[in-house]
Amino acid sequence: MHAVDYWEFPYPSYRRPILAANTVATSQPLAAQAGLRMLLQGGNAMDAALATAITLTVVEPVMNGIGGDAFALVWADNELHGLNASGRAPAAWTPEFFSAHDTMPEHGWGAVTVPGQVDGWARLSERFGCLSFDTLFQPAIEYAEQGFAVSPVIARQWKMYGDVLQKQPGFADAFLPNGTPPLPGEKWQFAAQAETLKKIAKSKGRDFYEGELAEQIVRFAQETGGALTLKDLQGHTSEWVTPISINYRDDYTVYELPPNGQGIAALMGLGMLNHFEPPQPGKLDTQFHLCIEATKLAFADLAAYVSDPMTMGELAQQLLDPAYLAQRAQLINPDKAGQPTAGIPATGGTIYLAAADSEGMMVSFIQSNFRGFGSGIVVPDTGIALHNRGSAFSLQAGHKNQVGPGKRPMHTIIPGFMTYQGAPLAGFGVMGGNMQAQGHMQLIQHLVDLNHNPQSAIDAPRFRVHESGKIFLEAHTPESTVRALQQAGHPVALQPHDSLDFGAAQVVLRQQHGGYIGATDPRRDGTAVGF
């Protein structure tokens, strides 16, 4: 057996969705099954979602960890609830603190804001869960103590980011214990992470912010150049927020969480697309072109305006004003690529999961350490890998997203939700940096305009408006679509078939006659499970 060839997958692989009364869909099978275990024990969709999320910090450590942020949309008691569990900048982070930098650091302590995710777990469990908080941690603790086999996708990402982060404080000792990352199929155990999860479970998250774990985080920061203090951790609070929304094609309403997240960009793009005829089957080039142009316009406003709500004022409402979106839609040439700039509104490595249960609760949940393994900082003997969300701040003087004490940076991770004529229809998400907002738009087009089932909506070719300005296209994009986009002036870059640039989607959609369709992305290891 040749190891290099053994973990290649040269043939197309097709997935089928699961149809069940209770379901969980996420990017790693062991984590999805952890959520299923909660449902089988009598738990509800929230219990399943949280057990899945907690397990993902163990079995998919490149994409998320204990030291990240989280957001959630929850349909319960006949209404949609939103939770922002993202953290704020340390008190020391004034603009002057970064005076020696031209841009925010991407790695190290200069990228670490207060992690809000652990508190988010506790708040969600307290409000919506029915199993005890410590029960939710059992699968994750078992995998951390007893080990699991690392998948080829995760092993690939582990190596890629390990090469970059190996010199960050604590990283190599935690995630490169033998000097190298685990190989595909290799067993991975992390006893220190299991002990940390036990402390979080027992204290309902408080140990992370004011107990022994908090003291370990702060002590390591002091020893290795960080600005994070015990007061910063103790001051963290997650916030219940009112979701923002836009009507799409009359009968549908798409919901996102309000800023500091980028979900508003997805709503803006959909609001612009409302001014064009729905895409038609077999016209992928037209569908892509219009959606690309709407994405570019929305992203221009995202970069200019979206930040912590305390610095945005009324801007969020103004950016979603129908008259403003109509004005922005007029800038889209149906035949030619444009060069968008921000408008002037009127004044006035991430994981995603979806879960639903037979009682009607639906959860759309996302958590992340941002770019693979986050900051690279790992607190010794804890398994706490800290995110690098602070890198999303701006150092531009006067910018809405300029770094400042106690501010939340603009966030990329966003859960999505959709209703049909006021009734809950779907929880959905697409993880992957700036792919998320544009991924939401593309999913909605398939689910609503083209009436595709969730699995087909996920499987369809995607584009990505990349940070470089290029338009990335998946390898299975039809050649005719590639040519048409090039002729329209788009700087197209076709990506290899195993590219990780197009995110990973999960969808749980409610059927009219009862039960759900759970679908997961073949671009990752994920699975949808249920009963």
HUBELUR-V878159 format. One record per residue. N is the residue number from 1. PHI is phi in whole degrees, 0 to 359 (none if undefined). OMEGA is omega in radians with two decimals (none if undefined). D_LAST is the distance of its C-alpha to the last C-alpha in whole Angstrom. Layout:
n,phi,omega,d_last
N,PHI,OMEGA,D_LAST
N,PHI,OMEGA,D_LAST
//
This chain:
n,phi,omega,d_last
1,none,3.12,37
2,264,-3.03,38
3,301,-3.10,36
4,295,-3.10,37
5,281,-3.00,36
6,299,-3.09,33
7,261,2.96,31
8,267,-3.13,32
9,232,-2.97,29
10,281,-3.04,32
11,248,3.10,30
12,301,-3.13,28
13,235,-3.09,24
14,251,3.11,21
15,247,3.04,18
16,239,3.12,15
17,286,3.03,13
18,260,3.07,9
19,245,-3.02,8
20,202,3.10,5
21,282,3.10,6
22,226,-3.05,6
23,209,3.05,7
24,223,3.08,10
25,227,3.08,12
26,204,-2.94,16
27,273,-3.13,19
28,218,-3.02,18
29,302,-3.12,15
30,296,3.12,16
31,289,3.09,16
32,300,3.13,13
33,291,3.05,11
34,297,3.07,14
35,295,3.10,12
36,298,3.10,8
37,301,3.13,11
38,294,3.11,12
39,297,-3.14,9
40,290,3.09,9
41,272,3.14,12
42,98,3.10,12
43,284,3.13,13
44,254,-3.08,13
45,298,3.12,13
46,293,3.08,16
47,302,3.14,15
48,296,-3.13,13
49,298,-3.10,15
50,290,3.08,18
51,299,3.08,17
52,297,-3.12,16
53,297,-3.13,20
54,295,3.12,21
55,294,3.12,20
56,298,3.10,21
57,295,3.12,25
58,267,-2.96,25
59,271,3.06,23
60,226,-2.96,24
61,290,3.13,28
62,292,-3.02,29
63,275,-3.08,27
64,202,3.12,27
65,202,-3.12,28
66,292,-3.06,29
67,264,-3.14,32
68,245,3.09,31
69,245,-3.12,30
70,210,3.06,27
71,219,-3.14,26
72,212,2.92,23
73,240,-3.03,23
74,230,3.01,21
75,269,3.14,20
76,205,3.12,20
77,56,3.06,23
78,64,3.02,23
79,206,-3.10,25
80,258,-3.13,24
81,247,3.11,26
82,234,3.08,27
83,234,3.01,28
84,256,3.13,30
85,248,3.04,30
86,261,-3.06,33
87,264,-3.06,36
88,252,3.11,39
89,291,3.03,42
90,303,-3.11,45
91,299,-3.10,48
92,282,-3.01,50
93,277,2.96,48
94,275,3.05,51
95,304,-3.14,52
96,294,3.13,55
97,301,-3.11,53
98,253,-3.05,52
99,298,3.13,56
100,276,-3.06,56
101,249,3.01,53
102,271,3.08,53
103,224,3.11,49
104,296,3.06,46
105,300,3.13,46
106,271,-3.11,42
107,228,-3.14,42
108,82,-3.06,43
109,297,3.13,44
110,291,3.11,45
111,244,-2.99,42
112,262,2.93,40
113,268,3.14,39
114,298,3.10,38
115,287,-3.09,34
116,258,-2.96,32
117,298,-3.09,29
118,299,3.08,29
119,297,3.09,30
120,299,3.07,27
121,304,-3.07,24
122,294,-3.12,26
123,295,-3.14,27
124,293,3.12,23
125,296,-3.11,22
126,298,-3.05,25
127,275,-2.97,25
128,239,-3.06,21
129,282,3.07,19
130,235,3.03,19
131,272,3.10,19
132,295,-3.08,22
133,300,-3.09,23
134,292,3.09,24
135,298,-3.08,20
136,295,-3.05,19
137,267,-3.01,21
138,301,3.14,21
139,298,-3.12,19
140,297,3.14,21
141,297,3.11,24
142,299,-3.13,23
143,292,3.12,23
144,292,-3.12,26
145,282,-3.00,28
146,266,3.09,27
147,93,3.12,26
148,208,3.13,24
149,275,-3.11,25
150,284,-3.12,26
151,282,3.13,25
152,301,-3.12,28
153,297,-3.11,27
154,292,3.10,27
155,299,3.12,30
156,296,3.13,32
157,293,3.14,32
158,303,3.14,33
159,295,-3.08,36
160,300,-3.11,37
161,279,3.08,37
162,299,3.12,38
163,297,-3.09,41
164,278,-2.93,42
165,256,-2.98,41
166,300,-3.12,42
167,263,3.09,45
168,288,-3.07,44
169,305,3.05,44
170,85,-3.00,41
171,291,-3.05,39
172,297,3.14,41
173,298,-3.09,41
174,277,-2.95,37
175,248,3.04,35
176,228,-2.98,38
177,298,3.10,39
178,252,-3.13,41
179,88,-3.13,42
180,220,3.09,40
181,285,3.10,36
182,294,3.09,33
183,275,3.05,33
184,303,-3.14,30
185,85,-3.13,28
186,284,-3.14,30
187,280,3.13,29
188,237,3.06,29
189,233,-3.12,30
190,212,-3.05,31
191,300,-3.13,32
192,297,3.11,34
193,293,3.10,31
194,300,-3.14,29
195,294,3.10,32
196,296,3.13,32
197,297,3.10,28
198,296,3.13,29
199,294,3.12,32
200,294,-3.13,30
201,297,-3.08,27
202,293,-3.07,30
203,264,-3.05,32
204,54,3.04,29
205,91,-3.00,30
206,291,-3.13,34
207,301,-3.12,35
208,292,-3.02,35
209,253,-3.08,37
210,212,-3.10,40
211,246,-3.09,39
212,298,3.12,40
213,297,3.11,38
214,302,-3.14,39
215,296,3.10,43
216,294,3.12,42
217,298,-3.08,41
218,292,3.13,44
219,298,3.13,46
220,293,3.07,45
221,299,-3.14,45
222,297,-3.09,49
223,284,-2.98,50
224,237,2.98,48
225,96,3.13,50
226,272,3.14,47
227,257,-3.07,47
228,292,-3.13,44
229,241,3.09,46
230,297,3.11,44
231,296,3.09,45
232,300,-3.12,43
233,292,-3.12,40
234,297,-3.08,41
235,277,-3.10,41
236,290,2.99,38
237,220,2.97,36
238,282,-3.06,32
239,233,2.95,33
240,281,-3.04,31
241,231,3.10,32
242,272,3.13,32
243,300,3.02,30
244,258,-3.02,32
245,205,3.01,31
246,213,3.04,33
247,282,-3.14,32
248,233,-3.13,32
249,52,3.00,33
250,71,-2.95,33
251,274,-3.04,30
252,252,3.02,28
253,234,-3.14,28
254,255,-3.08,27
255,245,3.00,27
256,223,3.01,28
257,279,-3.13,30
258,289,3.06,33
259,308,0.67,36
260,267,-3.14,36
261,271,-3.11,33
262,273,-3.13,34
263,303,3.13,31
264,300,3.13,34
265,294,3.09,35
266,297,3.14,32
267,294,3.10,33
268,299,3.14,37
269,298,3.12,36
270,295,3.09,34
271,297,3.07,37
272,290,-3.13,39
273,295,3.06,37
274,301,-3.10,37
275,271,3.10,41
276,237,3.08,40
277,298,3.11,39
278,301,3.10,35
279,296,-3.13,35
280,250,3.08,35
281,304,3.11,33
282,82,-3.14,35
283,246,-3.05,37
284,295,-3.13,35
285,296,3.10,39
286,294,3.12,39
287,301,-3.13,36
288,297,-3.06,36
289,302,-3.10,40
290,295,-3.13,39
291,291,3.07,36
292,299,-3.11,38
293,294,3.09,41
294,294,3.10,39
295,299,-3.11,38
296,298,3.11,41
297,294,3.13,42
298,295,-3.14,39
299,292,3.08,40
300,298,3.08,43
301,290,3.11,43
302,302,-3.11,40
303,293,-3.07,43
304,276,-2.89,45
305,236,-2.93,44
306,278,-3.06,41
307,196,3.04,41
308,302,-3.13,40
309,307,-3.08,40
310,290,3.09,44
311,254,-3.12,46
312,271,-3.09,44
313,60,-3.10,45
314,270,-3.03,44
315,299,-3.10,44
316,300,3.12,40
317,295,-3.10,41
318,293,3.13,44
319,292,3.12,42
320,260,3.13,39
321,297,-3.09,42
322,305,-3.13,42
323,294,3.12,46
324,293,3.14,45
325,293,3.06,42
326,295,3.10,44
327,296,3.13,47
328,292,3.13,45
329,297,3.14,44
330,294,3.12,47
331,280,-3.12,48
332,275,3.04,45
333,271,-3.09,47
334,298,-3.04,45
335,241,-2.98,47
336,218,3.09,48
337,291,-3.14,47
338,252,3.09,48
339,241,-2.98,49
340,286,2.96,47
341,233,3.14,48
342,295,3.08,47
343,275,3.09,48
344,237,3.14,50
345,294,3.12,48
346,301,-3.12,50
347,282,3.07,51
348,177,none,50
349,none,3.03,30
350,275,2.98,27
351,235,3.08,23
352,231,3.06,21
353,214,3.03,17
354,228,3.12,15
355,218,3.13,12
356,208,-3.13,11
357,231,-3.04,10
358,290,3.09,10
359,271,3.06,13
360,102,3.09,14
361,287,3.10,15
362,229,-3.08,15
363,233,3.02,17
364,245,-2.90,19
365,225,3.10,20
366,216,3.07,23
367,215,-3.01,25
368,195,2.89,28
369,261,-3.09,31
370,74,-3.09,32
371,293,-2.96,34
372,323,-3.10,33
373,64,3.06,33
374,67,-3.07,35
375,290,-3.01,38
376,91,3.11,39
377,284,3.07,40
378,232,-3.11,38
379,291,-3.06,39
380,303,3.03,40
381,63,3.14,38
382,230,-3.01,35
383,73,-3.13,33
384,274,3.03,34
385,268,-3.02,34
386,266,-3.08,35
387,289,3.09,35
388,235,-3.13,37
389,297,3.13,37
390,298,3.13,40
391,295,-3.13,41
392,275,3.04,40
393,293,3.03,43
394,256,3.00,46
395,256,3.12,50
396,287,-3.10,51
397,301,3.10,54
398,85,3.13,53
399,292,3.14,49
400,304,-3.08,47
401,261,3.12,44
402,296,-3.13,47
403,301,3.12,47
404,193,-3.11,48
405,302,3.07,47
406,75,3.13,44
407,273,2.97,43
408,265,3.10,39
409,284,2.98,39
410,301,-3.04,38
411,246,3.09,34
412,268,-3.00,32
413,280,-3.02,29
414,215,2.94,27
415,272,3.12,24
416,240,3.12,24
417,210,-3.13,22
418,220,3.03,23
419,244,3.06,23
420,235,-3.09,25
421,50,3.06,27
422,87,-3.13,26
423,263,-3.11,23
424,298,-3.11,20
425,238,-3.00,19
426,208,2.86,18
427,256,-3.05,18
428,209,3.07,20
429,193,3.08,22
430,224,-3.12,24
431,281,3.07,25
432,130,3.03,29
433,55,-3.10,32
434,285,3.03,34
435,291,-2.95,31
436,293,-3.12,29
437,297,-3.13,31
438,289,3.04,32
439,293,3.06,28
440,302,-3.13,27
441,300,-3.10,30
442,292,3.08,29
443,299,-3.11,25
444,298,3.09,26
445,300,-3.14,29
446,290,-3.09,26
447,289,-3.04,24
448,263,-3.02,26
449,289,-3.06,29
450,258,3.08,28
451,55,3.09,25
452,278,3.02,23
453,291,-3.05,19
454,304,-3.13,18
455,293,3.11,18
456,294,3.11,21
457,298,3.12,23
458,286,-3.05,22
459,289,-3.03,23
460,301,3.10,26
461,302,3.10,30
462,240,2.91,30
463,253,2.99,34
464,220,2.99,35
465,284,-3.01,38
466,277,3.14,39
467,302,3.14,41
468,286,-3.05,44
469,98,3.10,44
470,282,3.06,43
471,256,3.11,40
472,282,3.09,38
473,235,3.12,36
474,288,-3.06,33
475,298,-3.10,35
476,267,3.00,33
477,291,-3.14,35
478,304,-3.11,37
479,301,3.14,40
480,296,3.11,42
481,291,3.11,40
482,301,-3.12,41
483,296,-3.11,45
484,297,3.12,44
485,292,3.08,43
486,297,3.13,46
487,295,3.10,48
488,279,3.07,47
489,100,3.13,48
490,279,3.08,45
491,282,-2.99,46
492,281,3.05,43
493,227,3.14,42
494,285,-3.07,39
495,260,3.13,37
496,294,-3.02,36
497,297,-3.13,33
498,258,-3.13,31
499,298,3.09,32
500,260,-3.03,30
501,278,-2.99,32
502,251,3.02,30
503,73,3.10,27
504,222,-3.05,23
505,257,2.98,21
506,223,3.12,18
507,221,2.90,16
508,238,-3.04,14
509,240,-3.12,15
510,280,3.07,14
511,274,-3.09,15
512,298,-3.08,18
513,267,3.10,16
514,112,-3.10,13
515,78,-3.02,10
516,225,2.93,10
517,253,3.10,11
518,252,-3.10,11
519,229,-3.07,14
520,223,-2.96,16
521,275,3.09,20
522,288,3.12,21
523,285,3.11,24
524,227,-3.07,23
525,276,-2.84,20
526,299,3.09,17
527,208,3.00,14
528,248,-3.11,11
529,232,3.12,7
530,177,3.07,4
531,205,none,0
//
